[in-house]
Amino acid sequence: MSVNVVWFRRDLRWTDHTALAHVLDDTEPADSILALFIIDPNMTSSFSRVMIIFTKHCNRLLKQGIS
């Protein structure tokens, strides 16, 4: 059993994320995937309220898509 970590740096796109595709291809049923998206205040300080809501929504979709 292993834990595979995928770091989402600037956005939460997962349909074309190369590292995630590799992890999904190589993960065994007993393995886990840990998806990381670190909210950087330097990046998000200019986000509008709509963008913050959108980012949270994408995070939920990512979680459902990997599960």
Secondary structure, DSSP 8 states (H G I E B T S, - for coil): --EEEEE--S----TT-HHHHHHHHH--TT-EEEEE----HHHHTT--HHHHHHHHHHHHHHHHHH-
